[in-house]
Structure formats: C-alpha cells, structure tokens
Amino acid sequence: NAGVTQTPKFQVLKTGQSMTLQCAQDMNHNSMYWYRQDPGMGLRLIYYSASEGTTDKGEVPNGYNVSRLNKREFSLRLESAAPSQTSVYFCASNQGLNTEAFFGQGTRLTVV
Amino acid sequence: GENVEQHPSTLSVQEGDSAVIKCTYSDSASNYFPWYKQELGKRPQLIIDIRSNVGEKKDQRIAVTLNKTAKHFSLHITETQPEDSAVYFCAAITFNDYKLSFGAGTTVTVRA
C-alpha cells in the first residue's frame, strides 16, 4: 500500500518548456488535489477533482492544466513553464467530505 | 470560495509551555476542519481534525476548538516538546464543492 505517489521528485526546466507531474493513489479515494507550496504562502490549491470525471479550479490555476485520467491518477501539466512556477508541488487525495487527506512526497520544480 | 486565515505566522515557545494557533474561515458551508503538521522536508500529515457538529476535541497533548458562529477554530498544544517544532497548517473543506483550502501556516519553534 503505497498511498499517494508523485513523480518526479525533482525537476529542472528551462523557461518555456512543458512537463507533466504525475500523481497516483491506491486508496480508492474519490477526491484528488494539486497544491503548490512557496515560503510564507502555505499550501495554495491549483486544481482539484472532487470525483472521477470532474475537475475544478482552485486559487491559483493560471498556467496549469489537469487531467483526471481515472480514479487513481490525477496529472498536472505546465504548458510553458515560467520562473514564477518554481515551487514544491504536492498532490493529495481523500475519500471525500470529512475525511483525512493524504499527501504525496512532493515534487521540487525549478524553472530557470 | 473559501478563505482560511491563520495566525500567527511564527511562534516561539519555551519547552513545557503551551502553543495556540488560530484560524478563521469565510464560507459558512465549511464543515470539516483538519490540522496538519509538516516537518522540514517532509509532507504534511494530519494530527487532528474536528467536524462542525463538535465544539472541542482532544488527543493527548493537542486539542482543537471550533466556534461555528464566529467562524474560527484553534489548535492548542500543551507541554510542548522539541519534537513539536514544525510548520502547522489549518484547513477547511466545504461540503458543496469538496474544496480543501489551507491557511498560510505557522512555524512553531520550541526552545529547550
């Protein structure tokens, strides 16, 4: 039982490059989330998926797209990376309302 | 959408003293309020949560209180120990859209 798995753990991109962050959970959770964490700004919600087949914008969606591929997987895509997207990205999942969210180990992304 | 505010941003306490972190939320539809602890370089992990039909919950040295009328909730850590040093996040989830929103975090330092 791996929980929430994110890949890659580290990535360096050049400005303008694209990439996809992968997230998979094996807990049969309905809801999945993508956050970015920057110093002093906490965990800001980028996009989330309340259930398979649905996705919604969070606080900071600009520059990102997501795909809920199936119940297990929720990917985050940067189409044209910018230095402002340098951050630590966390994926999380939970069963739904009133339940604990479990986090992946994070992806440290640097855009130069 | 939901807006969660957290205070203070940093907190330094003497070992054995108590620590209190306060959060407010804006959406009256929020009904689940978890607290997460994040140690340096690690992922956030749930330490305690409270649901809207409960006013207080305790688990050993930590407790959370909720005032739904005033839309605020607090984390209390008693008899602090060095291992309590970490970043603590409050969060809220709204039942109508499943969005899980976090506060900006409080860095707690316990001085020996």
Interface residues (C-beta under 8 A of the other chain):
Chain A: S31 Y33 Y35 G40 M41 G42 L43 R44 L45 Y48 A50 S51 D56 G58 E59 F90 A92 N94 G96 L97 N98 T99 E100 A101 F103 G104 Q105 G106
Chain B: G1 Q6 S9 N31 Y32 P34 R43 P44 Q45 L46 D49 R51 F89 A91 I93 F95 D97 Y98 K99 L100 S101 F102 G103 A104 G105
